[in-house]
Amino acid sequence: MATPTSASTASAPWDPGFEEVLRGALRLLSPDDVLAPDTCLSTAGMDSMSTIDTLMRLEDRYDVAFPDDALTGETFATPGSLWTVLSELRTQS
Amino acid sequence: MADAHRVQDLLDQAVRAHPAATAVRDRHGAWDYTALDRAAHRAAAWLRGRGVAPGDRVAVRLGNVREFVALLFGTLRAGAVFVPVNPAMKEFHVRSVLADCAPRIALTAPGEEHAVAPYADCPVHPVTDLALHAPEAAVPDPGAEVPAPASAIPAPEATIPAPAGAVPAPEAEAPGDADDLALLIYTSGSTSRPKAVMSPHRATVFAARAIASRLGYRADDVVLTAIPLAFDYGLYQIFLSALAGAELVLTDADAHTGLMATLHRHGVTVMPLVPSLAEMLVRLAARDRRGPAALRLVTNTGADLTPPLIAAVRGAFPSARVVPMFGITECKRVTILEPDGDLARPRSVGRPLPGTEVLILDERGRPQPPGAAGEIVVRGPHVMAGYWRAPELSAQRFRTDPATGERVLHTGDYGHLDEDGHLYFHGRRDDMFKRRGVRMSALEIEAAALDIPGVRGAAVLPPGEGRELTLFAVSALEPKEIIARLGERLEAAKVPPHCRLLDRLPLTANGKTDKNALAAIVEHVTQGEQLTAAA
């Protein structure tokens, strides 16, 4: 679990909507815990069902479609990896 | 063929009949039956080299990867007993499993030895130590190479014996008796510690063949196993695929988002489902922009697919026929319904396996007529050999018919048969209870709740210490409304006074509703209320 630091809060590399979607899926992350780029999503409570929830919420919110090769465990490993993939999709569309 | 009674004979037969057909595929690649056969021989030789002797247990903690399959057959060829350990199993249980089965050696995924080593009183190796993917030259007998064109021209029946000589076992195999143990399969269930069902070769092969005769997997089938191989439902997909010469595709839970891509890329035709997996698949199919996948058969056991979920599966995969089944590890499989038989007999789990029998007995052991509920008792060659190192528990459940001397399994599950011998499952003994003098099961209340339009999930917690009968529902409806609608469907005593809404039901590692977690929710809330009252 990531240790809270003010720096990571201030410099979160993603927008608030992304954080809101992720937090909704992380039942083991309390509101006080910081979501860092390298937080392990499965340790924070993301299971395969909530991964699929998250995928669909992100696709809705950002109007993108994750291609097959992005639908891997690596993409959904951390907020950082997921945001990187999502950002690339948004640039393409 | 009919003489094959050892589990590894299934692979021997498959490699003879389908040497160049794809046997097993994971995310890193595929093996044909010849390559799988070699990897299994390599595993057997490596295990023998580490001192593994017939009867020794080999604990294998691996996800759904090809090496699991090679180690399964390799362990059996070494005459040893294969003990799968689910990577999702918590440390607490891993410790008790390892202490209980006392393996001669344990294998894990590379880098995961630490998940086993602290609790294992034996050497622990990463599976990479076996070099199962090493170049063919390292195989003791490379002369067994089968030319690729064999796959392009299907061999007629008469030529099948010919390749048999071309694929000799690289080394002498432990002779092995069909009554020796093949597998120890740990189940959780009603006892506090996991207990292992002892599966002898003969019973395992009988069960696999009996299931195969009902499900009819074909040589051109591609079977996607996304459920863990460490559970018998997943494990038997290996045997069923080998019996048919089909292709087994393996994926792990972390690849579930890619399930539709896997279905399309590999032309998957058969998929075993538990409810959580079915639900994910239906949701993924809804966002998929390709046409429907080529699924022709989906099976279900472990926990029931509810009628709304079956309907959703049919909607998403119009070409798939649905086969509900009922099984417990103690005899592997009890019943299988005809494909799409749920349309004519909703909630039936089907007829007994061929060559086996299901009886419904009352508390005094008297057979019950069709329609009357009682304990489900199973008789046949698929009844396993009891629980490992648990003679008392074994004696309770695995009994001998006083008249015929046959072994009979008292399942502890309740249900009834209809006039045509189709079984309906009511619940575990633990799920049966009395309230206001009326006998009922959690399952019937759950079924009634799921019948209410708008209720997507339901679980019932029986009344217990300091706790009333409680319904947990996944629904947009108000709890009050759900209770009112239940009152239209059930007699008053069976209507829970409390209904709590959840986003989804908590699940155990094998996809069943986690009733302990539900009990914890009730307890937590009750304590909270008391604290509020005291304040």
Interface residues (C-beta under 8 A of the other chain):
Chain A: S42 D47 S48 M49 T51 I52 L55 M56 E59 A65 F66 D68 L71 T72 G73 T75 F76
Chain B: D252 A253 D254 A255 H256 T257 G258 M260 A261 R265 S276 E279 M280 R283 L284 R287 R289 R504
